[in-house]
Amino acid sequence: MLKPTEGEPPPERPIGELVTELVEEGKAYAKAEIDLAKAIAISKARALALPSALFGVAFLLAQAAITALALGIFMVLYWLMGPILAGAVAFLIFGGLAGGLVWYAIQRLKRDL
């Protein structure tokens, strides 16, 4: 059973004051949650900055390597067949590879989705 309180009960506060206090505490809580979300996003962005830059540099280097390979194939074909035919054959080789990769990617998308 409840024991009677000793002394006078605390004075009752007006409803308007309680609602105002509740709204202010709600605003403070929402601001704290937003600040936390911002801090997490900034932390993750900083963590991804260096790996993203490294992937970009790796992509450029891979592109340079493929260009060098294509030029090397063209030069070998140029030595064997002449400039126009060598260019056409090199184009067909690398165009065929690109087309094959696109076809394979589309097939995987159709299968997986």
N, C-alpha and C positions, 0 to 999 in steps of 0.2 A: 504494500500500500504506500502511497505517496506521503512523504512527511511534509508537514506544513513548513513553509519558508519562514525563516527567522527575520524579523525586521519588516520593513516596508518593501512591497514589490517594486521593481524598477519602474520608473514612470514610462507610460506608453508614448511612443513616438508617433507623430502624425504619419498617415499613409503616404502622403506626398513626399515626405522626407525619406521614407523607406524605399519608395520607387526610384527617387533620384539617386540614392546611394546604390541601388541595384543596377541602374543604368550605367552609372560611372564605373562600377566594378566590372560590368560586362564589356564596356569599351576598353578598359585596361586589359582585360583578359584577351579580347580580340586583337588588340595591338601587340600583345606579347606573342600570340600565336603567329601573327603575320611576321613579326621580327624573327621568330624562330624559323619559319619557312624560308625567309630571305637568307638567313645565315646558312641553312642547309644547302640552298641552291647555289650560293656563292662558293661554298666549300666544294661542292661537286664540280662546279665549272672550273675552279682552279685545279682540281685534280685531273680534269680531262684536257686541260690546255696543252700540256707537253705531249701526251700521247697523240693528240690530234695533229699537232705540228709534225711529229715524227712520221705519222701515217702519210701526211701530205708530201713530205720530202721523199719518203719511200716510193710513193706513187710517181713522182716526177723522175726519180732515178729508174724505175721500172719502165717508164715511157721512153726514156733516153736509151735504155738497153734494147728495147724492141725496135726503136728507130735504127740503132746501130746494126742490129741483126738484119733488118729489112734492107738497109743500104749495102751490107755485105753480100746478101743474096743477089741484089740487083747488080752489084759489081761483078760477081762471078758469072751471072747470066749475060751481062754486057760483054764480057770477054768472049763468051761462047757464041752469042747470037746477034749482037748489035743493040743499039740503044732502045729502039721502039719496041721490038719484040721482048727484050729483057724487062722493060717497064711493064708491059702487058702481063707477062708471066708472073713477075713479082706481085703485081696488083691482084692477079687471080689467086695466088698462093695466100696472101694475107687477107684478101677479101673473103676467100673461102673459109679460112680459119675463123674470122670474125663472124661470118654467117653461121658457121657450125656452132660456135659458142652461143649465139643468140637463139638458134633453134633449140639447143639443149636447155637453155635457161627457160624458154617458153614451155617446153615439155615438162620440166620440173615444176613450174608454177601450176600447170594444169593438173599434174598428178597430186601435188601437195595441197592445193586449194580445192 
